[in-house]
Amino acid sequence: MKTIFKKRLISICILSFVLIFCISGSLLAADPADFYKGKILNFIVGYSPGGGYDTWSRFLAPALEKELKCKVVVRNMPGAAGLVALNYMTLTAKKDGTFLMISPVAGAQLSQMLQSEGVKYDCRKFNWLIRLDYEPQVIMVAKNSPFKTVDDLRKIDKLIATGPEPTARAALSTILAGNALGLDNLKMVYGYPGSAEQVVAIMRGQSHLYSPSVGTALRNLDELNPLLIVSRNRDPLLPDTPSVYESKLSPDGKKMMDKLLPLYEVGRSIITTPGVSPDRVNLLRNVLLKCMQDKDLLEKGKKLQLFADIMPGEEVEKLVNDMMDLSADELTKIKYVVFEKFQ
């Protein structure tokens, strides 16, 4: 009797193990795309409406809804040049692949590298999904301003430029250019959450210049003139606008630009939160790559001054990881120029 009972017990245990194994295997083999069906996908924008980040996010939302069979909700979360949103992605957002964000160009990495106050994220822990574009910055002035050349910028006692905060893309490019050009009269004013507010400041005479991306600059051409491209070369979309490297630059200023401008190569890249499962990360990478290879979609984007320059997520991730270290001497010099020199 005991023998029969033992055999039955062993059989039940084996059957239970087989059932657990089959169920687990089935769950593991589940299509990650099924997870998104009917769910809400949150697209966080670290800036106010109207700028390039907001335009890209809203432009991609319908394509993502179509591919993932979900509802995409774009949520503007401006503050500290994207820092608020980046911290939200690390500390608050769910770690299940339902939160996306276009990382601030250069600023996300530089704020971390410079150990800026308030940084709660680590760029190396985000999942980098795709680079959408790579655009240099353009120093823009009012159409009716007296500034037609770099030398004109030196003729005013206080040259006021704007930005969200020092490490933000728009502010950093102005700071790097001003430092290299020897514009000791440059005064940076912060607290502007996006491009729209900075254009208004120029039009009201509250500031003299700001530095948007090329795509945003093209949308501003009715009100503003491009003066300089903050890049090694001229941009084909603004071929008559000289590169800052065509001007006489101080050796130290040029060296700093050479060090930091590669940060811009990360471009506007989409991230999701740390801790998302690899299968969902791969799905999101593949879906976004498919969207960004859709010729009809890209043509629609050009009408909004959105010009794609794609880099796969794996390559973006490597680029970010490779650039995050600074020597102690570099850190000291960059901190002074970025946070003190033009205050």
C-alpha positions as CSV (number, residue, x, y, z in Angstrom):
1,M,0.0,0.0,0.0
2,K,2.8,2.4,0.9
3,T,4.6,1.5,-2.3
4,I,1.5,2.4,-4.4
5,F,1.1,5.7,-2.5
6,K,4.7,6.6,-3.1
7,K,4.4,5.9,-6.8
8,R,1.3,8.1,-7.0
9,L,3.0,10.8,-5.1
10,I,6.0,10.7,-7.4
11,S,3.7,10.8,-10.4
12,I,1.8,13.8,-9.1
13,C,5.1,15.6,-8.4
14,I,6.4,14.9,-11.9
15,L,3.2,16.0,-13.5
16,S,3.2,19.2,-11.4
17,F,6.7,19.9,-12.5
18,V,5.9,19.3,-16.1
19,L,2.8,21.6,-15.9
20,I,4.9,24.4,-14.2
21,F,7.6,24.0,-16.8
22,C,5.1,24.2,-19.7
23,I,3.3,27.2,-18.2
24,S,6.6,29.0,-17.5
25,G,7.8,28.2,-21.0
26,S,4.6,29.5,-22.5
27,L,4.9,32.7,-20.6
28,L,8.5,33.2,-21.6
29,A,7.6,32.5,-25.2
30,A,4.8,35.1,-25.2
31,D,5.0,37.8,-27.9
32,P,6.2,41.0,-26.1
33,A,4.0,42.9,-28.6
34,D,0.9,41.5,-26.9
35,F,1.9,43.4,-23.7
36,Y,1.3,46.7,-25.4
37,K,-2.1,46.0,-26.9
38,G,-4.7,48.3,-25.4
39,K,-2.3,49.8,-22.9
40,I,-1.3,53.5,-22.5
41,L,2.2,54.4,-23.7
42,N,3.4,57.6,-22.0
43,F,5.7,59.8,-24.1
44,I,7.3,62.3,-21.8
45,V,8.6,65.6,-23.1
46,G,11.0,67.5,-20.9
47,Y,10.2,70.8,-22.4
48,S,7.2,73.0,-23.0
49,P,5.0,72.6,-26.2
50,G,6.2,74.0,-29.5
51,G,9.9,73.0,-29.7
52,G,11.7,70.2,-31.5
53,Y,11.3,67.6,-28.7
54,D,7.6,68.2,-28.5
55,T,7.1,68.2,-32.3
56,W,9.0,64.9,-32.7
57,S,7.1,63.2,-29.8
58,R,3.6,64.2,-31.2
59,F,4.7,63.4,-34.8
60,L,5.7,59.8,-33.8
61,A,2.7,59.1,-31.5
62,P,0.3,58.0,-34.2
63,A,2.9,55.7,-35.8
64,L,3.6,54.0,-32.5
65,E,-0.1,53.6,-31.8
66,K,-0.5,51.9,-35.2
67,E,2.5,49.5,-34.6
68,L,1.9,48.7,-31.0
69,K,-1.9,48.8,-30.9
70,C,-1.8,51.1,-27.9
71,K,-2.8,54.6,-27.0
72,V,0.1,57.1,-26.8
73,V,-0.2,60.0,-24.5
74,V,2.3,62.9,-24.9
75,R,2.9,64.6,-21.5
76,N,4.9,67.8,-21.3
77,M,7.0,67.9,-18.1
78,P,9.2,71.0,-18.5
79,G,11.8,71.9,-15.8
80,A,15.6,72.4,-15.5
81,A,16.2,71.6,-19.2
82,G,14.8,68.1,-19.1
83,L,16.3,67.3,-15.7
84,V,12.9,67.0,-14.0
85,A,11.7,64.6,-16.7
86,L,14.9,62.5,-16.6
87,N,14.6,62.2,-12.8
88,Y,11.0,61.2,-13.3
89,M,12.0,58.5,-15.7
90,T,14.4,57.1,-13.1
91,L,12.5,57.6,-9.9
92,T,8.8,57.5,-10.7
93,A,7.9,56.0,-14.1
94,K,7.1,52.4,-14.3
95,K,10.0,50.1,-15.4
96,D,7.9,48.1,-17.8
97,G,8.5,49.8,-21.2
98,T,5.4,52.0,-21.1
99,F,7.3,55.3,-20.6
100,L,9.4,56.8,-23.4
101,M,11.3,60.1,-23.6
102,I,13.5,61.9,-26.0
103,S,16.6,62.6,-24.0
104,P,17.9,66.2,-23.9
105,V,20.8,66.5,-26.5
106,A,24.1,66.8,-24.7
107,G,22.6,68.2,-21.5
108,A,21.6,64.8,-20.1
109,Q,25.2,63.5,-20.3
110,L,26.9,66.7,-19.4
111,S,24.8,67.4,-16.3
112,Q,25.8,63.9,-15.0
113,M,29.5,64.4,-16.0
114,L,29.7,67.7,-14.2
115,Q,27.9,66.3,-11.2
116,S,25.2,68.9,-11.4
117,E,22.9,69.5,-8.4
118,G,19.7,67.6,-8.7
119,V,20.8,64.8,-11.0
120,K,19.2,61.6,-9.8
121,Y,19.7,59.5,-13.0
122,D,22.5,57.7,-14.7
123,C,22.6,57.9,-18.5
124,R,24.3,54.5,-18.6
125,K,21.3,52.8,-17.0
126,F,18.6,54.1,-19.4
127,N,17.7,51.8,-22.3
128,W,18.6,53.8,-25.5
129,L,16.2,52.9,-28.3
130,I,17.1,55.0,-31.4
131,R,18.5,58.3,-32.4
132,L,16.0,60.3,-34.4
133,D,18.2,63.2,-35.6
134,Y,21.5,64.9,-35.2
135,E,21.3,68.6,-35.7
136,P,23.9,71.3,-34.8
137,Q,22.7,74.4,-32.9
138,V,22.3,77.8,-34.6
139,I,22.8,81.2,-32.9
140,M,19.8,83.3,-33.9
141,V,19.2,87.0,-33.6
142,A,16.2,89.2,-34.4
143,K,15.8,90.3,-38.0
144,N,15.9,93.9,-37.1
145,S,18.9,93.6,-34.8
146,P,22.3,95.3,-35.5
147,F,24.0,91.9,-35.3
148,K,25.1,90.8,-38.8
149,T,28.6,89.4,-38.0
150,V,30.5,88.0,-35.0
151,D,32.3,91.3,-34.6
152,D,28.9,93.0,-34.2
153,L,28.3,90.9,-31.1
154,R,31.3,92.6,-29.5
155,K,30.0,96.1,-29.9
156,I,27.4,96.0,-27.1
157,D,28.3,96.3,-23.4
158,K,26.0,93.4,-22.3
159,L,25.1,90.7,-24.8
160,I,22.1,88.8,-23.4
161,A,21.5,85.2,-24.4
162,T,18.9,82.8,-23.0
163,G,18.5,79.1,-22.2
164,P,16.7,76.7,-19.8
165,E,19.8,76.2,-17.7
166,P,23.6,76.0,-18.3
167,T,23.9,72.4,-19.4
168,A,20.9,72.6,-21.8
169,R,21.6,72.1,-25.4
170,A,20.6,75.7,-26.4
171,A,22.5,77.3,-23.5
172,L,25.6,75.1,-23.8
173,S,26.2,75.8,-27.5
174,T,26.0,79.6,-26.8
175,I,28.4,79.2,-23.9
176,L,30.9,77.2,-25.9
177,A,30.7,79.5,-28.8
178,G,31.0,82.6,-26.6
179,N,33.9,81.2,-24.8
180,A,35.8,80.3,-27.9
181,L,35.0,83.6,-29.6
182,G,36.2,85.6,-26.6
183,L,32.8,87.2,-26.0
184,D,33.5,88.5,-22.6
185,N,30.4,90.7,-22.7
186,L,28.1,87.6,-22.9
187,K,25.5,87.3,-20.1
188,M,23.4,84.1,-19.9
189,V,19.9,84.4,-18.5
190,Y,18.2,81.1,-17.5
191,G,14.7,79.9,-16.7
192,Y,13.2,79.7,-20.2
193,P,11.6,76.3,-20.6
194,G,11.6,76.0,-24.4
195,S,12.2,77.6,-27.7
196,A,8.8,79.4,-27.9
197,E,9.6,81.4,-24.8
198,Q,13.1,82.3,-26.0
199,V,11.8,83.6,-29.3
200,V,9.3,85.8,-27.5
201,A,12.1,87.2,-25.3
202,I,14.1,88.2,-28.4
203,M,11.0,89.7,-30.1
204,R,10.3,91.8,-26.9
205,G,13.9,93.0,-26.7
206,Q,14.5,91.2,-23.5
207,S,17.4,89.2,-25.0
208,H,19.7,89.4,-28.0
209,L,20.1,85.8,-29.1
210,Y,19.4,82.2,-28.4
211,S,20.6,78.9,-29.9
212,P,18.0,76.4,-31.2
213,S,18.7,73.3,-33.3
214,V,18.7,73.7,-37.1
215,G,15.2,72.3,-37.5
216,T,13.8,74.7,-34.9
217,A,15.8,77.5,-36.4
218,L,14.1,76.9,-39.8
219,R,10.7,77.2,-38.1
220,N,11.8,80.5,-36.7
221,L,13.0,82.2,-39.9
222,D,10.0,84.5,-40.1
223,E,11.1,86.2,-36.9
224,L,14.8,85.6,-36.6
225,N,18.0,85.4,-38.6
226,P,20.7,82.7,-38.3
227,L,24.1,84.1,-37.4
228,L,26.4,81.1,-36.7
229,I,26.3,77.4,-36.8
230,V,27.8,75.9,-33.7
231,S,29.5,73.0,-35.4
232,R,32.7,72.2,-37.3
233,N,31.0,72.7,-40.7
234,R,28.2,74.6,-42.2
235,D,24.8,72.9,-42.4
236,P,23.4,72.1,-45.8
237,L,19.9,73.3,-44.7
238,L,21.5,76.8,-43.9
239,P,24.4,76.9,-46.4
240,D,24.9,80.7,-46.1
241,T,25.3,80.6,-42.4
242,P,29.0,80.3,-41.4
243,S,30.3,77.8,-38.9
244,V,31.8,79.1,-35.6
245,Y,35.0,77.4,-36.6
246,E,35.3,79.8,-39.5
247,S,36.0,82.6,-37.0
248,K,39.1,83.2,-35.0
249,L,38.9,81.1,-31.8
250,S,41.0,81.1,-28.6
251,P,43.1,77.9,-28.3
252,D,41.5,76.9,-24.9
253,G,38.0,77.7,-26.2
254,K,38.5,75.6,-29.3
255,K,39.9,72.7,-27.3
256,M,36.8,72.8,-25.0
257,M,34.4,72.8,-28.1
258,D,36.4,69.9,-29.6
259,K,35.8,68.0,-26.3
260,L,32.1,68.7,-25.8
261,L,30.6,69.0,-29.3
262,P,30.7,65.2,-29.8
263,L,28.0,65.1,-27.0
264,Y,25.7,66.4,-29.7
265,E,26.2,63.3,-31.8
266,V,23.8,61.4,-29.4
267,G,21.2,63.8,-31.0
268,R,17.6,63.5,-30.0
269,S,17.5,59.9,-28.9
270,I,14.6,58.0,-27.4
271,I,15.1,56.3,-24.1
272,T,12.9,54.1,-21.9
273,T,13.4,53.6,-18.2
274,P,16.1,51.4,-16.5
275,G,15.0,47.9,-15.7
276,V,12.8,47.1,-18.7
277,S,13.0,43.5,-19.9
278,P,15.4,42.9,-22.9
279,D,12.5,41.5,-25.0
280,R,10.5,44.7,-24.7
281,V,13.6,46.9,-25.3
282,N,14.3,45.0,-28.5
283,L,10.6,45.3,-29.6
284,L,10.6,49.0,-29.0
285,R,13.9,49.4,-30.9
286,N,12.6,47.4,-33.8
287,V,9.3,49.2,-33.9
288,L,10.9,52.7,-33.8
289,L,13.4,51.6,-36.5
290,K,10.5,50.5,-38.7
291,C,8.7,53.8,-38.1
292,M,11.8,55.8,-38.9
293,Q,12.4,53.9,-42.2
294,D,8.9,54.6,-43.4
295,K,9.5,56.9,-46.4
296,D,6.0,58.4,-46.4
297,L,6.4,59.2,-42.7
298,L,9.8,60.8,-43.2
299,E,8.4,63.0,-46.0
300,K,5.7,64.2,-43.7
301,G,8.3,65.0,-41.1
302,K,10.3,67.2,-43.5
303,K,7.2,69.4,-43.8
304,L,7.5,70.0,-40.1
305,Q,11.3,70.6,-40.4
306,L,12.0,67.2,-38.8
307,F,15.0,65.7,-40.6
308,A,15.9,62.2,-39.6
309,D,19.5,61.1,-39.0
310,I,19.0,57.6,-37.5
311,M,21.4,55.6,-35.3
312,P,20.3,52.2,-33.9
313,G,19.8,52.1,-30.2
314,E,22.7,49.7,-29.6
315,E,25.1,52.1,-31.2
316,V,23.7,55.1,-29.3
317,E,24.1,53.2,-26.0
318,K,27.7,52.5,-26.8
319,L,28.3,56.1,-27.7
320,V,26.9,57.3,-24.4
321,N,28.8,54.8,-22.4
322,D,32.1,55.7,-24.1
323,M,31.8,59.5,-23.4
324,M,30.9,59.8,-19.8
325,D,34.3,60.3,-18.2
326,L,36.3,63.6,-17.7
327,S,39.7,64.1,-16.1
328,A,39.8,66.2,-13.0
329,D,41.5,69.1,-14.8
330,E,38.8,69.0,-17.6
331,L,36.1,68.9,-15.0
332,T,37.4,72.0,-13.2
333,K,37.8,74.1,-16.4
334,I,34.4,73.1,-17.9
335,K,32.6,73.7,-14.7
336,Y,34.0,77.2,-14.5
337,V,33.0,78.1,-18.1
338,V,29.6,76.5,-18.0
339,F,28.5,77.6,-14.5
340,E,30.4,80.8,-13.7
341,K,32.0,82.6,-16.5
342,F,28.9,84.1,-18.1
343,Q,26.6,84.5,-15.1
